[in-house]
């Protein structure tokens, strides 16, 4: 998918599919979650960064984190599902 520059992260970011996000998360990479209708660099809802070895997500699987995010952050206004992003190399 297309890469773009994130002004908040000061690096290139690439959108990825859920399968690739799950694989990279299990490898220990940082995955960014964002509702489907939101822009990556917006003021109102910044993307959530999930790390496998992070303090708050160490006991949960990727699918559990994804479900938690969609329950609390996805709706008709912001988007019904999640887009996944990773820093491009």
Biotite code that builds the C-alpha atoms (Angstrom):
import biotite.structure as struc

atoms = struc.array([
    struc.Atom([0.000, 0.000, 0.000], chain_id="A", res_id=1, res_name="UNK", atom_name="CA", element="C"),
    struc.Atom([0.960, 3.627, -0.340], chain_id="A", res_id=2, res_name="UNK", atom_name="CA", element="C"),
    struc.Atom([3.392, 5.229, 2.089], chain_id="A", res_id=3, res_name="UNK", atom_name="CA", element="C"),
    struc.Atom([2.921, 8.733, 3.438], chain_id="A", res_id=4, res_name="UNK", atom_name="CA", element="C"),
    struc.Atom([4.750, 11.084, 5.778], chain_id="A", res_id=5, res_name="UNK", atom_name="CA", element="C"),
    struc.Atom([3.427, 11.509, 9.324], chain_id="A", res_id=6, res_name="UNK", atom_name="CA", element="C"),
    struc.Atom([4.143, 14.912, 10.839], chain_id="A", res_id=7, res_name="UNK", atom_name="CA", element="C"),
    struc.Atom([3.365, 13.631, 14.351], chain_id="A", res_id=8, res_name="UNK", atom_name="CA", element="C"),
    struc.Atom([5.769, 10.675, 14.179], chain_id="A", res_id=9, res_name="UNK", atom_name="CA", element="C"),
    struc.Atom([8.277, 12.455, 11.895], chain_id="A", res_id=10, res_name="UNK", atom_name="CA", element="C"),
    struc.Atom([8.659, 9.388, 9.659], chain_id="A", res_id=11, res_name="UNK", atom_name="CA", element="C"),
    struc.Atom([7.086, 7.508, 6.758], chain_id="A", res_id=12, res_name="UNK", atom_name="CA", element="C"),
    struc.Atom([4.021, 5.407, 7.616], chain_id="A", res_id=13, res_name="UNK", atom_name="CA", element="C"),
    struc.Atom([2.363, 2.629, 5.638], chain_id="A", res_id=14, res_name="UNK", atom_name="CA", element="C"),
    struc.Atom([-1.126, 1.179, 5.958], chain_id="A", res_id=15, res_name="UNK", atom_name="CA", element="C"),
    struc.Atom([-1.176, -2.635, 6.247], chain_id="A", res_id=16, res_name="UNK", atom_name="CA", element="C"),
    struc.Atom([-3.834, -5.335, 6.366], chain_id="A", res_id=17, res_name="UNK", atom_name="CA", element="C"),
    struc.Atom([-4.949, -7.077, 9.553], chain_id="A", res_id=18, res_name="UNK", atom_name="CA", element="C"),
    struc.Atom([-3.071, -10.303, 8.784], chain_id="A", res_id=19, res_name="UNK", atom_name="CA", element="C"),
    struc.Atom([0.217, -8.452, 8.310], chain_id="A", res_id=20, res_name="UNK", atom_name="CA", element="C"),
    struc.Atom([-0.460, -6.348, 11.416], chain_id="A", res_id=21, res_name="UNK", atom_name="CA", element="C"),
    struc.Atom([-0.989, -9.505, 13.494], chain_id="A", res_id=22, res_name="UNK", atom_name="CA", element="C"),
    struc.Atom([2.261, -11.013, 12.182], chain_id="A", res_id=23, res_name="UNK", atom_name="CA", element="C"),
    struc.Atom([4.291, -7.858, 12.856], chain_id="A", res_id=24, res_name="UNK", atom_name="CA", element="C"),
    struc.Atom([2.730, -7.434, 16.297], chain_id="A", res_id=25, res_name="UNK", atom_name="CA", element="C"),
    struc.Atom([3.757, -10.978, 17.236], chain_id="A", res_id=26, res_name="UNK", atom_name="CA", element="C"),
    struc.Atom([7.291, -10.169, 16.042], chain_id="A", res_id=27, res_name="UNK", atom_name="CA", element="C"),
    struc.Atom([7.394, -7.218, 18.452], chain_id="A", res_id=28, res_name="UNK", atom_name="CA", element="C"),
    struc.Atom([6.895, -4.281, 16.057], chain_id="A", res_id=29, res_name="UNK", atom_name="CA", element="C"),
    struc.Atom([4.818, -1.206, 16.909], chain_id="A", res_id=30, res_name="UNK", atom_name="CA", element="C"),
    struc.Atom([1.368, -1.260, 15.275], chain_id="A", res_id=31, res_name="UNK", atom_name="CA", element="C"),
    struc.Atom([-0.841, 1.826, 15.096], chain_id="A", res_id=32, res_name="UNK", atom_name="CA", element="C"),
    struc.Atom([-4.635, 1.453, 15.272], chain_id="A", res_id=33, res_name="UNK", atom_name="CA", element="C"),
    struc.Atom([-7.009, 4.075, 13.866], chain_id="A", res_id=34, res_name="UNK", atom_name="CA", element="C"),
    struc.Atom([-10.710, 4.130, 13.001], chain_id="A", res_id=35, res_name="UNK", atom_name="CA", element="C"),
    struc.Atom([-11.394, 3.790, 9.295], chain_id="A", res_id=36, res_name="UNK", atom_name="CA", element="C"),
    struc.Atom([-12.803, 7.278, 8.592], chain_id="A", res_id=37, res_name="UNK", atom_name="CA", element="C"),
    struc.Atom([-10.103, 9.194, 10.479], chain_id="A", res_id=38, res_name="UNK", atom_name="CA", element="C"),
    struc.Atom([-6.933, 10.691, 8.982], chain_id="A", res_id=39, res_name="UNK", atom_name="CA", element="C"),
    struc.Atom([-3.647, 9.548, 10.493], chain_id="A", res_id=40, res_name="UNK", atom_name="CA", element="C"),
    struc.Atom([-2.463, 13.056, 11.447], chain_id="A", res_id=41, res_name="UNK", atom_name="CA", element="C"),
    struc.Atom([-5.549, 14.589, 12.997], chain_id="A", res_id=42, res_name="UNK", atom_name="CA", element="C"),
    struc.Atom([-6.066, 16.699, 16.098], chain_id="A", res_id=43, res_name="UNK", atom_name="CA", element="C"),
    struc.Atom([-9.090, 14.946, 17.603], chain_id="A", res_id=44, res_name="UNK", atom_name="CA", element="C"),
    struc.Atom([-8.178, 11.258, 17.526], chain_id="A", res_id=45, res_name="UNK", atom_name="CA", element="C"),
    struc.Atom([-4.500, 10.292, 17.312], chain_id="A", res_id=46, res_name="UNK", atom_name="CA", element="C"),
    struc.Atom([-3.626, 6.693, 16.391], chain_id="A", res_id=47, res_name="UNK", atom_name="CA", element="C"),
    struc.Atom([-3.100, 4.231, 19.232], chain_id="A", res_id=48, res_name="UNK", atom_name="CA", element="C"),
    struc.Atom([0.281, 2.490, 19.336], chain_id="A", res_id=49, res_name="UNK", atom_name="CA", element="C"),
    struc.Atom([0.257, -1.151, 20.476], chain_id="A", res_id=50, res_name="UNK", atom_name="CA", element="C"),
    struc.Atom([3.460, -2.986, 21.428], chain_id="A", res_id=51, res_name="UNK", atom_name="CA", element="C"),
    struc.Atom([3.605, -6.674, 22.291], chain_id="A", res_id=52, res_name="UNK", atom_name="CA", element="C"),
    struc.Atom([6.084, -6.040, 25.094], chain_id="A", res_id=53, res_name="UNK", atom_name="CA", element="C"),
    struc.Atom([4.406, -2.822, 26.185], chain_id="A", res_id=54, res_name="UNK", atom_name="CA", element="C"),
    struc.Atom([3.279, -2.341, 29.755], chain_id="A", res_id=55, res_name="UNK", atom_name="CA", element="C"),
    struc.Atom([-0.468, -2.298, 29.156], chain_id="A", res_id=56, res_name="UNK", atom_name="CA", element="C"),
    struc.Atom([-0.775, -4.959, 26.416], chain_id="A", res_id=57, res_name="UNK", atom_name="CA", element="C"),
    struc.Atom([1.585, -7.699, 27.593], chain_id="A", res_id=58, res_name="UNK", atom_name="CA", element="C"),
    struc.Atom([-1.239, -10.014, 28.718], chain_id="A", res_id=59, res_name="UNK", atom_name="CA", element="C"),
    struc.Atom([-3.458, -9.675, 25.626], chain_id="A", res_id=60, res_name="UNK", atom_name="CA", element="C"),
    struc.Atom([-3.361, -11.149, 22.139], chain_id="A", res_id=61, res_name="UNK", atom_name="CA", element="C"),
    struc.Atom([-3.549, -9.039, 18.983], chain_id="A", res_id=62, res_name="UNK", atom_name="CA", element="C"),
    struc.Atom([-7.185, -9.987, 18.383], chain_id="A", res_id=63, res_name="UNK", atom_name="CA", element="C"),
    struc.Atom([-8.189, -9.006, 21.926], chain_id="A", res_id=64, res_name="UNK", atom_name="CA", element="C"),
    struc.Atom([-6.504, -5.608, 21.567], chain_id="A", res_id=65, res_name="UNK", atom_name="CA", element="C"),
    struc.Atom([-8.206, -5.110, 18.205], chain_id="A", res_id=66, res_name="UNK", atom_name="CA", element="C"),
    struc.Atom([-11.604, -5.980, 19.694], chain_id="A", res_id=67, res_name="UNK", atom_name="CA", element="C"),
    struc.Atom([-11.063, -3.621, 22.651], chain_id="A", res_id=68, res_name="UNK", atom_name="CA", element="C"),
    struc.Atom([-10.127, -0.810, 20.274], chain_id="A", res_id=69, res_name="UNK", atom_name="CA", element="C"),
    struc.Atom([-13.147, -1.350, 18.030], chain_id="A", res_id=70, res_name="UNK", atom_name="CA", element="C"),
    struc.Atom([-15.575, -1.480, 20.955], chain_id="A", res_id=71, res_name="UNK", atom_name="CA", element="C"),
    struc.Atom([-14.470, 1.855, 22.385], chain_id="A", res_id=72, res_name="UNK", atom_name="CA", element="C"),
    struc.Atom([-13.305, 3.811, 19.319], chain_id="A", res_id=73, res_name="UNK", atom_name="CA", element="C"),
    struc.Atom([-15.267, 2.678, 16.261], chain_id="A", res_id=74, res_name="UNK", atom_name="CA", element="C"),
    struc.Atom([-18.784, 3.914, 15.521], chain_id="A", res_id=75, res_name="UNK", atom_name="CA", element="C"),
    struc.Atom([-20.808, 5.299, 12.613], chain_id="A", res_id=76, res_name="UNK", atom_name="CA", element="C"),
    struc.Atom([-19.147, 8.717, 12.818], chain_id="A", res_id=77, res_name="UNK", atom_name="CA", element="C"),
    struc.Atom([-15.462, 7.696, 13.105], chain_id="A", res_id=78, res_name="UNK", atom_name="CA", element="C"),
    struc.Atom([-15.649, 4.440, 11.126], chain_id="A", res_id=79, res_name="UNK", atom_name="CA", element="C"),
    struc.Atom([-16.974, 0.954, 11.801], chain_id="A", res_id=80, res_name="UNK", atom_name="CA", element="C"),
    struc.Atom([-13.653, -0.898, 11.595], chain_id="A", res_id=81, res_name="UNK", atom_name="CA", element="C"),
    struc.Atom([-9.944, -0.408, 12.251], chain_id="A", res_id=82, res_name="UNK", atom_name="CA", element="C"),
    struc.Atom([-7.102, 0.499, 9.905], chain_id="A", res_id=83, res_name="UNK", atom_name="CA", element="C"),
    struc.Atom([-3.613, -0.650, 10.836], chain_id="A", res_id=84, res_name="UNK", atom_name="CA", element="C"),
    struc.Atom([-0.394, 1.267, 10.232], chain_id="A", res_id=85, res_name="UNK", atom_name="CA", element="C"),
    struc.Atom([3.310, 0.623, 10.716], chain_id="A", res_id=86, res_name="UNK", atom_name="CA", element="C"),
    struc.Atom([6.394, 2.799, 10.371], chain_id="A", res_id=87, res_name="UNK", atom_name="CA", element="C"),
    struc.Atom([7.915, 2.227, 6.933], chain_id="A", res_id=88, res_name="UNK", atom_name="CA", element="C"),
    struc.Atom([11.592, 1.352, 6.724], chain_id="A", res_id=89, res_name="UNK", atom_name="CA", element="C"),
])
